[in-house]
């Protein structure tokens, strides 16, 4: 999965869930000021592009590979785009709002929760 400025939030979330059906990625609103702590407010408008939501505005691409661990993915979003993300597990038919274990790879976590 390749992520860049022009991707819409809803499209990123859809592709992520198709690749990792046991998981969901959620995006938090950018901080109100540079250097401010991450927002606890979720991005509600999935039609926004990554460019519209990010706090850091330099060019970049993020790749998400099944062998990456959750903390690495979260760090890449923070460092490259200034965005806070969380990856949560799917539990039954609803998404469980507990964050997944950050040191497991995304493939390992997806396999656990997509049974």
N, C-alpha and C positions, 0 to 999 in steps of 0.2 A: 504494500500500500504506500503510495507516494502522496505527500501532502505539500501544497504550495499555497500562495496568497489568494489565488482565484477560486479555490474550492469553497463551496458553500457548506455551512455547518451541518445541515440536514443530510447532504450527500456524503460527507465524511462519516457521520454516524451510521448511515445506512450501509455504506461499504464496509465499515469496521464490523458491524453486526453480521453481515453476510460472511465475512472472512472468519470471524470468531463468534459463532452463534451463541455461545455460553456467556458472552460478555457484552458490555455496552460502554461507550466512551461518552463522558459528559464534559461540557466546556463551561468554565466560569467566566464571568464578565471581567474585563480588564480592570486593573487598579485605577482609581481616579487620578492618581498622580504617579509619575515615574518614581520607582523605588518604594512605593507604598506596598503594604501587605496585599496578598491576593484577595480578591473579592470572594465572598461566600454566595454571591448572587449568580445564579445560573444564566447562561445565554438562552433567552427564551425565543428569540427570532431565528429559527433555523435557516431562514432565507438569507441571512447575512453571510458575507464572505469572511474567510479567515482574516483578510486584510482589514476589514471593518472592526474586528473584535480584538485585534492584537495591540499590545503595548509597545513592542519593539518593532521598528519599521525598517529593517534591512532585509535584503533579499535572502531567501533560504528555502530549503526543501527538507522535509523530514521523511525518512523511510521507516515504516513499521514492519519488522520482520518477526516471524513466529519464534525466533530464538532470542529475542530481546526480553529483558525482564521489565516489569511494570515501572519500577523506579526510573529506569533508563528512558522509557517513553515519556514519562512525566517530566524528567529533566530536559529532554530534547525540546518539548513544547515550551517549557519555561525559558530555556536559554536561547532558542532560535526565534521564537515568536512572542515571548513575554506573556504567554497564556498559561493559566492553570487548568489542568484537566484531571479527571479522575476516571479510573476504569473500575466498573462495578460488575458484579457477577449476576447472572440470571439465575433465579431460584424458582423452579416451577414455571408458571406462566407469567409471573411478574418479576421485575428486576428488584433484587435485594439491594438496599442502599448501603450495605457495608462495603467498604473498599476491599479489594482483593489483596492478597499477600504480595508485597512489592518485590520480593527477591525471587519469586518463581518466574519462569519465562511465560510469555503470553500463551504459547502453545500448551504448556503444562496446566495453566489455570483454565483455559478454554476446555481442555479435555476433561478436567474435573467437573465442570459445570454444564457441559453440553450433553451429558449422558441421558 
